[in-house]
Amino acid sequence: MPPQKQPNQFLKFSNLSIQMAVIIGVSAWGGNKLDAYYKNETPVFTIVLSLLGIAAAMYIVLKGLIKPGK
């Protein structure tokens, strides 16, 4: 059986960046929609969900960087 090829590092990191952008974008969009629905003067939901989205995206990126085999 021939050895398995390692995935292209460029594709791996571009996939991580796309995932990061989607997670942060969806969480910020959801926070914005919640603030509009509840008619908040201060964008509390947008801030909180954006920060949670950043934390989740960083977790995904770090998990992807620590496991070099995948």
C-alpha positions in Angstrom: 0.0 0.0 0.0 1.5 3.4 -1.0 2.0 6.0 1.8 -0.9 8.5 2.1 -0.3 12.0 0.8 -0.5 14.8 3.3 -3.1 17.4 2.4 -1.9 20.6 0.9 -1.1 23.1 3.7 -2.4 26.0 1.7 -5.8 24.3 1.4 -5.8 23.5 5.1 -5.1 27.0 6.3 -7.5 28.6 3.8 -10.2 26.3 5.0 -9.5 27.4 8.6 -9.7 31.0 7.6 -13.0 30.5 5.8 -14.4 28.7 8.8 -13.2 31.5 11.1 -14.8 34.2 8.9 -18.1 32.3 8.7 -18.3 31.7 12.5 -17.6 35.3 13.3 -19.8 36.7 10.6 -22.8 34.5 11.5 -22.5 35.3 15.2 -22.2 39.0 14.6 -25.2 38.9 12.2 -27.3 37.0 14.7 -26.4 39.5 17.4 -27.4 42.3 15.1 -30.7 40.7 14.4 -31.4 40.1 18.1 -30.6 43.7 18.9 -32.9 44.9 16.2 -35.7 42.5 17.4 -35.4 43.7 21.0 -34.8 47.3 19.9 -31.7 47.7 22.1 -30.0 51.1 22.2 -26.7 49.5 23.1 -25.8 46.6 20.8 -25.3 44.1 23.7 -26.2 41.0 21.7 -23.9 42.0 18.8 -21.0 42.5 21.1 -21.5 39.4 23.2 -22.2 37.1 20.3 -19.3 38.6 18.3 -16.9 37.9 21.2 -18.3 34.4 21.6 -17.9 33.9 17.8 -14.2 35.0 18.0 -13.6 32.6 20.9 -15.2 29.7 19.0 -13.3 30.5 15.8 -10.0 30.7 17.7 -10.7 27.4 19.3 -11.4 25.8 15.9 -8.2 27.3 14.5 -6.0 26.2 17.4 -7.5 22.8 17.3 -6.7 22.6 13.6 -3.1 23.8 14.1 -2.4 21.4 17.0 -3.5 18.3 15.0 -1.0 18.4 12.1 -2.1 15.0 10.7 -5.6 16.3 9.7 
